[in-house]
Every structure is written in C-alpha cells, then in structure tokens.
Amino acid sequence: DTIGYGHKLSVKDERVGTLQFGGLHYPLSEGVPDGIIEKLFEQDVLSAERRACEQWNEEEFPVNYVDLDTKYQLLLTEIVFNVGTLVSGDTWNWPKLAEAILASNDPVVRRESVRSYLDPNTNQWVRLTKRTEIICDALGIYL
C-alpha cells in the first residue's frame, strides 16, 4: 500500500498498521499528519533523484546526469519516482528516451516517456498519454 503522494509503506508498517518516521509511530487508522506526508514526499523525491542520477551515470552516456538540461533530470526523476527504476537488472529500459534526451529532441522525449500499465479488469495495456502530456508541459518539454 501507499500513503500520501505515493509513499510505499514497508511490510512492517503495513503489518502493524503504523507509519514509523523520525523515531515516532503514526497509527495509519488515524491518518498521518500533513507535515509528515510532505516530509515523506521530499524524502522520496530526493531518493528518486539519486537513483535516476546513479542509473543514468552507470550507463556511461556521453553526458553526465548533472550536465543534462534540468527538464530532463526532472523527467528521469519523475519516472523513477513513479516506476521505481530506469533499469531492469543490467538492461536500460529507456534506450529511445535516452537517445532523444541526448539529442535534445523534445517531441521524441515526449513520445518515449509515455508509460503504460496492464489493466487487470480488461487485461489490456493502457497508455498514460494525458499524464505524460501534463508532466512534459510542466517541465517545458514541448512538441
């Protein structure tokens, strides 16, 4: 399960029904204070940014993560925040996206950053195009 802005609860927190944070325990049944939710979000975003940076740099692309345009750093961070990773094992999951980022080709970046999920009710893949449009527009990645 998740709380707040998508913070994944630990197995222990789920089992005992509390969120442990900062040495304190917050009963999930009573809700978690907004201030704690905000701190969890900040922590999770920073963690996603670190992971995006590490995974990009491990691929040895010709441009280091910190030298990418900020909009691309934010996009890669957002993908990690929502998907969890940019790689599977030793395989980079986003080769066309990386190529487009390195070429500063925003229309292709937009197209290649669309994610999808398998709808359990229909067993069909659903593309999250509207979500990607909103994110890319907010980051200044235009057609």
Backbone bond lengths (Angstrom), bond angles and torsions (degrees), N, CA, C in turn:
res aa  C-N    CA-C-N  psi(-1)  N-CA   C-N-CA  omega(-1)  CA-C   N-CA-C  phi
1 D - - - 1.447 - - 1.525 110.64 -
2 T 1.311 114.34 162.05 1.455 120.66 176.78 1.531 109.55 -127.71
3 I 1.334 114.80 159.59 1.463 121.31 174.70 1.514 108.32 -133.51
4 G 1.316 115.92 164.40 1.457 120.79 175.90 1.514 112.30 60.94
5 Y 1.323 115.19 -124.62 1.465 121.86 -177.53 1.528 111.56 -96.53
6 G 1.331 116.68 37.59 1.453 120.46 177.23 1.513 113.85 96.60
7 H 1.332 117.48 19.51 1.468 119.67 177.89 1.522 109.26 -70.42
8 K 1.318 115.53 123.10 1.464 121.38 -179.19 1.524 109.25 -77.64
9 L 1.310 115.40 123.06 1.465 120.33 177.01 1.523 109.52 -73.28
10 S 1.321 115.88 145.68 1.457 119.52 174.74 1.530 108.75 -72.03
11 V 1.307 116.37 160.71 1.462 121.01 177.72 1.531 109.59 -59.23
12 K 1.331 115.85 -40.88 1.469 120.02 179.88 1.527 110.84 -64.14
13 D 1.349 117.08 -45.32 1.466 119.46 179.24 1.523 111.18 -59.64
14 E 1.326 116.29 -42.28 1.473 119.76 178.45 1.518 110.61 -62.80
15 R 1.340 115.99 -45.14 1.462 120.91 -175.73 1.526 111.73 -62.91
16 V 1.351 116.67 -43.56 1.467 119.33 -176.69 1.523 112.90 -91.79
17 G 1.330 116.70 -8.87 1.457 119.92 175.85 1.515 114.95 76.55
18 T 1.330 116.49 24.65 1.455 120.32 177.30 1.521 109.68 -134.88
19 L 1.319 115.29 156.41 1.459 121.61 171.69 1.512 106.63 -102.67
20 Q 1.322 116.58 124.03 1.453 120.36 175.21 1.523 107.48 -98.00
21 F 1.333 115.95 122.35 1.459 120.55 -178.96 1.518 109.08 -153.47
22 G 1.310 116.23 129.81 1.461 120.75 178.33 1.518 113.09 61.73
23 G 1.327 116.75 31.75 1.456 120.63 179.07 1.515 114.61 79.52
24 L 1.339 116.65 1.39 1.463 120.69 178.77 1.522 110.32 -114.23
25 H 1.326 115.92 160.04 1.459 122.17 178.75 1.527 108.77 -115.94
26 Y 1.333 115.79 130.04 1.461 121.49 179.77 1.527 108.58 -116.28
27 P 1.344 118.34 114.45 1.473 120.17 178.63 1.530 110.05 -61.36
28 L 1.315 116.68 124.27 1.461 121.16 -178.43 1.524 111.54 -64.27
29 S 1.329 116.92 -29.64 1.464 120.70 -179.14 1.529 111.72 -67.64
30 E 1.334 117.04 -21.43 1.461 121.27 -179.78 1.527 112.10 -97.34
31 G 1.312 116.25 -4.49 1.460 119.87 -176.83 1.515 110.73 86.09
32 V 1.308 115.17 155.49 1.462 121.18 -179.38 1.529 107.30 -106.83
33 P 1.324 117.77 133.58 1.474 120.25 -178.50 1.538 112.20 -54.94
34 D 1.322 115.53 144.60 1.463 121.24 -179.13 1.522 112.21 -54.63
35 G 1.310 117.36 -39.77 1.466 120.75 -179.65 1.515 112.14 -60.76
36 I 1.318 116.72 -37.60 1.470 121.05 178.54 1.529 109.61 -71.13
37 I 1.331 116.66 -41.09 1.466 121.10 177.47 1.532 109.65 -58.35
38 E 1.332 116.87 -43.70 1.472 121.15 179.13 1.528 111.02 -63.24
39 K 1.329 116.94 -41.78 1.471 120.35 179.01 1.524 111.17 -65.79
40 L 1.322 117.01 -39.58 1.475 120.36 176.75 1.530 110.42 -62.06
41 F 1.327 116.05 -42.22 1.468 120.89 179.11 1.530 110.44 -61.22
42 E 1.327 116.63 -47.85 1.471 120.28 178.59 1.520 110.77 -58.32
43 Q 1.320 116.25 -45.32 1.459 122.31 179.76 1.538 110.73 -61.89
44 D 1.320 116.56 -43.81 1.463 121.21 -179.12 1.525 111.79 -67.14
45 V 1.341 117.44 -39.16 1.466 120.61 178.42 1.526 110.09 -66.32
46 L 1.323 117.19 -43.50 1.468 119.92 178.30 1.526 111.33 -62.79
47 S 1.311 116.43 -38.59 1.457 120.98 176.98 1.530 110.84 -64.37
48 A 1.332 116.59 -41.68 1.475 120.85 178.31 1.522 110.32 -65.57
49 E 1.322 116.69 -38.90 1.469 119.73 178.63 1.529 110.81 -64.18
50 R 1.329 117.23 -44.44 1.468 120.73 177.90 1.520 110.80 -59.89
51 R 1.326 116.04 -44.84 1.468 119.86 -179.27 1.525 111.09 -65.04
52 A 1.331 117.57 -42.90 1.467 120.75 178.49 1.521 110.40 -60.15
53 C 1.317 116.63 -44.34 1.464 122.03 179.33 1.532 110.78 -62.12
54 E 1.310 116.02 -49.64 1.472 120.41 -179.59 1.521 111.33 -60.52
55 Q 1.326 116.57 -46.28 1.464 119.41 -176.31 1.527 111.56 -69.31
56 W 1.327 117.98 -39.11 1.471 120.74 176.62 1.528 109.58 -61.09
57 N 1.337 116.23 -49.27 1.459 120.15 -176.06 1.524 112.75 -68.04
58 E 1.333 117.65 -30.20 1.468 120.38 177.24 1.526 112.07 -65.60
59 E 1.326 116.33 -23.86 1.468 120.18 179.06 1.527 111.79 -77.69
60 E 1.323 116.73 -9.83 1.464 122.29 179.36 1.527 112.45 56.89
61 F 1.333 115.26 45.01 1.461 119.52 172.90 1.527 107.97 -66.13
62 P 1.333 118.04 158.81 1.467 119.66 -177.18 1.531 114.27 -68.15
63 V 1.326 118.27 -11.02 1.460 122.07 177.65 1.525 107.91 -123.13
64 N 1.325 116.04 127.64 1.454 121.90 178.00 1.526 109.69 -67.47
65 Y 1.313 116.71 150.17 1.468 122.26 -179.48 1.526 112.14 -51.56
66 V 1.322 117.46 -47.35 1.467 120.14 -176.17 1.524 112.46 -67.89
67 D 1.339 117.22 -15.16 1.458 120.94 177.58 1.522 113.09 -94.60
68 L 1.334 116.81 -3.86 1.460 120.17 175.49 1.520 109.55 -70.12
69 D 1.320 116.17 154.69 1.458 121.00 171.58 1.535 107.37 -56.27
70 T 1.323 116.15 140.08 1.466 121.72 -177.49 1.524 112.06 -53.24
71 K 1.334 118.00 -37.27 1.467 119.74 -178.37 1.525 111.16 -62.14
72 Y 1.332 116.67 -33.39 1.467 119.65 178.94 1.526 111.24 -77.40
73 Q 1.327 116.88 -35.80 1.462 119.34 174.31 1.526 110.01 -60.10
74 L 1.332 115.62 -44.88 1.466 120.00 -179.44 1.523 111.77 -65.33
75 L 1.326 117.32 -38.62 1.459 120.31 178.39 1.524 110.87 -64.03
76 L 1.322 117.29 -45.82 1.463 120.47 178.93 1.525 110.69 -63.36
77 T 1.323 116.77 -38.55 1.467 120.94 176.88 1.526 110.38 -63.83
78 E 1.322 116.82 -43.12 1.469 121.13 179.52 1.524 111.03 -62.29
79 I 1.326 116.37 -40.29 1.469 119.60 178.58 1.523 109.80 -62.90
80 V 1.327 117.19 -46.56 1.468 119.92 179.06 1.522 110.08 -63.16
81 F 1.327 117.95 -41.10 1.460 120.76 -179.98 1.525 110.88 -57.92
82 N 1.331 116.99 -41.43 1.464 120.71 -175.51 1.520 114.58 -91.73
83 V 1.324 117.34 -31.20 1.466 120.67 -177.14 1.524 110.94 -99.86
84 G 1.324 116.68 -31.44 1.460 121.18 178.15 1.520 114.12 106.88
85 T 1.328 117.56 -23.43 1.462 119.91 -175.37 1.525 110.10 -165.88
86 L 1.320 115.16 162.32 1.466 121.58 173.39 1.524 111.14 -106.74
87 V 1.328 115.89 -4.39 1.464 121.24 -177.08 1.524 110.53 -131.27
88 S 1.322 114.40 158.45 1.467 121.68 169.94 1.518 106.30 -124.94
89 G 1.322 115.65 110.12 1.467 118.58 -174.29 1.518 108.75 64.11
90 D 1.325 116.45 -117.77 1.463 121.52 178.38 1.522 111.99 -103.25
91 T 1.323 117.76 8.92 1.467 121.40 -174.02 1.521 111.07 -103.79
92 W 1.335 115.73 124.82 1.462 122.34 174.58 1.518 107.40 -71.39
93 N 1.327 118.26 124.09 1.466 122.90 -174.04 1.517 114.65 -82.78
94 W 1.309 118.41 -8.92 1.458 121.20 -169.96 1.532 111.83 -129.42
95 P 1.342 119.80 53.39 1.477 120.26 -175.00 1.528 114.10 -61.99
96 K 1.327 117.96 -41.27 1.466 119.82 -179.89 1.516 111.28 -71.16
97 L 1.322 116.93 -33.80 1.458 120.48 176.38 1.525 109.90 -65.41
98 A 1.316 117.35 -45.57 1.468 121.05 179.29 1.525 110.51 -60.52
99 E 1.310 116.51 -44.17 1.464 120.91 178.83 1.534 110.74 -59.84
100 A 1.324 116.47 -42.84 1.470 120.80 179.96 1.531 111.09 -68.28
101 I 1.325 117.18 -39.10 1.466 120.61 177.29 1.521 109.92 -61.84
102 L 1.320 116.27 -46.42 1.466 119.83 -178.93 1.525 112.04 -63.97
103 A 1.329 117.10 -27.43 1.466 121.84 178.67 1.532 111.97 -92.87
104 S 1.320 117.37 -0.13 1.480 122.88 -175.21 1.527 110.98 52.10
105 N 1.313 115.70 42.12 1.462 122.48 -178.68 1.530 108.45 -98.24
106 D 1.325 115.80 85.03 1.464 120.92 -173.38 1.528 114.75 -58.64
107 P 1.337 120.18 -41.80 1.470 117.96 178.55 1.537 112.48 -58.74
108 V 1.316 117.08 -39.44 1.469 119.95 178.92 1.526 110.07 -73.58
109 V 1.329 117.82 -36.35 1.468 120.65 175.82 1.528 109.19 -57.46
110 R 1.327 116.76 -45.81 1.472 120.74 178.79 1.524 111.05 -58.55
111 R 1.324 115.67 -48.29 1.464 120.65 -177.28 1.526 111.35 -64.15
112 E 1.325 116.70 -42.35 1.464 120.67 -174.84 1.526 113.99 -80.22
113 S 1.331 117.27 -11.65 1.465 118.89 179.62 1.527 112.74 -92.71
114 V 1.320 116.71 0.61 1.469 120.39 176.99 1.527 108.60 -68.35
115 R 1.314 114.71 128.85 1.459 120.28 175.90 1.510 110.66 -104.57
116 S 1.307 115.52 168.33 1.457 119.94 178.03 1.524 108.90 -144.81
117 Y 1.313 114.72 165.11 1.465 120.00 176.63 1.524 108.09 -142.55
118 L 1.305 115.32 157.25 1.458 121.44 178.69 1.527 108.63 -88.65
119 D 1.321 116.21 114.93 1.463 121.81 178.80 1.528 107.93 -71.40
120 P 1.335 117.73 117.10 1.464 119.92 -177.03 1.532 113.62 -66.39
121 N 1.335 117.03 -22.54 1.464 119.94 -179.53 1.521 112.81 -79.00
122 T 1.337 116.01 -35.53 1.472 119.84 -176.82 1.516 112.83 -108.02
123 N 1.335 116.49 -12.60 1.461 122.05 -175.47 1.532 111.64 59.36
124 Q 1.341 115.31 28.32 1.465 122.39 178.98 1.531 109.14 -114.15
125 W 1.339 115.03 147.92 1.460 119.96 175.99 1.524 109.34 -77.58
126 V 1.329 116.40 133.85 1.458 123.02 179.51 1.530 107.73 -115.10
127 R 1.328 116.17 121.98 1.465 121.19 178.66 1.530 109.57 -85.36
128 L 1.313 116.44 133.90 1.461 122.19 -177.86 1.537 109.61 -92.55
129 T 1.320 116.33 61.82 1.465 121.00 -174.89 1.525 112.57 -70.23
130 K 1.319 118.81 -42.52 1.463 121.24 -179.03 1.525 110.46 -63.24
131 R 1.305 115.71 -43.31 1.464 120.78 178.45 1.533 110.17 -59.34
132 T 1.324 116.42 -44.60 1.463 120.48 179.97 1.522 111.13 -64.49
133 E 1.329 117.06 -40.43 1.472 120.38 177.58 1.526 110.59 -59.00
134 I 1.316 117.04 -45.50 1.467 121.48 -178.60 1.531 110.45 -63.37
135 I 1.322 116.53 -45.92 1.469 120.94 -179.33 1.530 110.55 -64.01
136 C 1.328 116.92 -48.48 1.466 119.99 -178.31 1.528 111.15 -64.53
137 D 1.316 117.88 -40.40 1.473 120.20 176.88 1.525 110.05 -60.51
138 A 1.324 116.90 -44.29 1.454 120.23 -179.12 1.535 112.01 -64.08
139 L 1.322 116.53 -31.30 1.467 121.00 -178.57 1.544 112.25 -87.96
140 G 1.331 116.87 -7.86 1.463 119.21 -178.85 1.516 112.82 81.88
141 I 1.322 116.21 28.08 1.474 121.88 176.71 1.533 105.71 -103.31
142 Y 1.341 114.98 97.90 1.461 120.45 -170.96 1.519 112.20 -106.81
143 L 1.339 114.72 161.78 1.461 121.08 175.52 1.505 111.20 -67.44
